[in-house]
């Protein structure tokens, strides 16, 4: 259902149960799923694919062309999963030929004024707090939390269940299950509170903590730490996810804990 003062291009596909509030503009080649609410003064541009039961608040712009000088007008998309909430004045740019799309998963919360640049891939149940800036080609794993006003460098990876403190400058990859804080960004322990909330047992949390002691607190480089982790820990889903993340890191992993706070 659209309000009389909303504009919906005839080429857009909007589910009958979706609500488009006044002064919002829906461009051609847009799809909006059942039960989704598009608030007033929202702009949804070509290539957007928005799932079911989402909420998009006023001032948001979805699927605008990338802020990338290499972009030459190629046909790309912005994909948003089901049950995701996008608050006021968020901007989400479509992809480039490098990937072809920008993607936000299911059950995410993107708070006011956050920016998600081209070719980012964000998992399910992710929270981006107010003012977070994601440059291009960033991958964010499921259940990750990025604190307010944090800035994330292009091509960075943030692992599943990671917690990044507000105001952080994320220049290196942040592995799964950890807390990241301080300046420069460094290891601040395991995200034990978040893991317990999601049903991780005490034994599983201890396993993860012991793995990261090798990586961050034993004065080992990443290659040495990987050898020790594979040798000393039996294969589990969590161990293998950590190993895979470290092996795939192209920017390198953030620093270990530095008690003196030296840069």
N, C-alpha and C positions, 0 to 999 in steps of 0.2 A: 504494500500500500504506500503510495507516495502522496505527499501533500501538494496542493495546487501550485505552491510557489517553488517547488523543487523542479530541477531540470534533469530528465533522464533521456539520453540519446536513444533513438529507436533501435539502434544496434546492440544496446546493452541487454543482458539477460538478468532480470531481477525477480527473485522468487515472489510469489503472491503474498506470502506471509511476512516478507521483509518490510521494514518501515523506513521510508526516506523522508526526513524532516525538511521544513522549509529552508530555502536558500542553499541547499546542497546541489552539487553538480555531478552527474554520473556520465562519463564519457562513453564513446563507442568502445566495443571490445572489452566490456567489463561484465563479470559474473558475480552475483551476490546471492548467497544461499538462504535457505529457509530460516525464518525467525531472527535474522540479523537486523539490528537497529543502527541506522546511519543518522547521527544527530545533525542539527542545523549547521550550516556554513562549513560543510565538509566537501572536499574535492577529491573525487576518485577518477584517476586518469586511465588512459588506454593500457590494457594488459593486466589489469587487476583481476585477481581471482580470490574472492572472499567467501569463506565457508559458512557453516550454519551457526546460528545463535551467537554471533559476534556482536560487540558494541563498539562503535566508533564515535568518539566525542567531538564537539565543535572545534573548528580550526585545523583539523587534521588534513594532510595532503598525502594521498596514497598513490604510488606508481607514477610519480613525476619522473622526467628523464634524469639520468644520472648526472651528478656534478663531476663528470669525468670528461676531459677534453678529447679522449680517444673515442668517445661514443659518437657514432655517425648516423643515428636515427634507426638502427636496426630494431626489428620487432622482438621485444622481450617482455617478461612478465614480472608481476609481484604476486606472490601466492601467500595467502593467510589461511591458516587452518580453522577448525571449529572452536567455538567457545572462547575465543580470544578477545580481550578487552584492550582497546587502544584509546588512551585518554587524550586530553586537550592538546592541540597544536603539535602533535607528533608528525614527523615527516619520514616517509618510507619510499626510497627511490627504487625504480625497477632495475633489472639486471642489464648487463652488457653482453657482448658476444663471448666474453671470457667464460661465463657460466650459463647465461641465458635467462636467469631469473634471480630475484631476491625472495627469500622464503622465511616465513614465521610459522611456527608449528601450532599445535592445538593447546588450548587452556593456558595461554600466555597472558601476562599483564605487562603492557608497555605504558609507563606512566608519562605524565605531561611533559611536553617539549623534548622528548627523546628524539634522536635522529638515527635512522638505520640506512646506511648507504648501499650502493649497488653491490649485487652478488654476495650479500651476506646470507648465511643459512643459520637460522635460529631453531633450536629443538622445541620439544614440548615442555610445558609447565615452567617456562623461563620467566623471570621477573627482571625487567629493566626499570630502574627507579628514575625519578625526574631528572631530566637534563643529561642523561647518558648519551654519549656520542660514539657510534660505531662507524669507523671508516670502512672502506670497501673490502670485500673478500674475507670477512671475519666469520668464523664458525663458533657457535655457542651451543654447548651440549645441553641435554635435557636437565631440567631442575636447577640450572645455574641461576645465580642471583648476582646482579651487578649494581652496586650502590650508586646513589645519586651523584650527578656531576662527574662521573668517571668518563675518561676518554680512552678509547681502545684503538691502537695502531692497526693499520691495514695489514691483512694477511695473518692476523693473530688468531690463535685457537684458545677457547675457554672450555675446559672439560666439564663433563657431567657432574652435577651436585657441587660445583665450585661456588665459593662465596667470595666476592670482591668488595672490599670496604669502600664506602663513599669517598668521592674525591680522588680516586686512584688514577694514576697514569699507567696504562697497561701497554707496555712496549714488548713484552715477551709472553710466551704461551703460559697459561695457568692450567696445571694438570687437574684431573678429576678429583673430587672429594676434599679439596683443600680450602683453607681460608688464605686470602692474599690481602696484605695491608702494608703499611709503612711506605717510606720513600727513600730509595727506589723500591718498587713493589717487590715484596719478598714473602716467603713462606711464613705463615702465622699459625700453623697447626692444622688439624683436621676439622672439617665442618661437621663436628660431632652432633651439634644441636639439630642441624638440618637432616643429617642421616638418621638420627633417632626418630624424628618426626615421620620419616618415610619408611620406618620399619626395619632398619638395619639393626642387627643384634650387637650386643656388647663385644662378642667374639669377632664379628666381622669388622667392627670399627677398630678394634685392637690390631687386627691383621693389616688394615689399611695404614694405620699409624706406624706400625713397624716397618712397612715397606718404605714409607716416606722418611723414616729416620735414616735409612741407608742413602736415599737420594739427597737429602738436605742437611743432614747432621753428621755425616761420617767423612767429610772432606774427600768425597769421590767425584770424579767427573761423570757425565751422564753415561758414557760407555761402560765405565767401571761399575757404576751403580746398577745398570741393566744386567750385567753378568752376575752380580751378587744376588739381585732380586730373583732372577731365574733359577739360580742355584739353591737358594735358601728357602724359597716359598713354593709350595705345591700350586699347581695350576688351579685357579679359580676365576670366576667371571671378573671379579674386581682386580685381581692381580694382572690378568691378561689385558684388561682395558687400560690400566696404567702403563703397561709395557708398550702396548700399541700406540698410545698417545705419545710417549717419549720417542719412539722410533719414527713417528710421523711428523715430529716437530721440526719445522724448517727455520723458524725464527730463534729457536732455543728457548729453554725453560727459564722462568723467573728465578731470582736468587734464593738461596737458602736463608735461614734466619741469621741475622747479624746482630748480636746483642749490643754492640757499640754504636749501631746505627750509621756506620760509615758508608759513604757513597763511593 
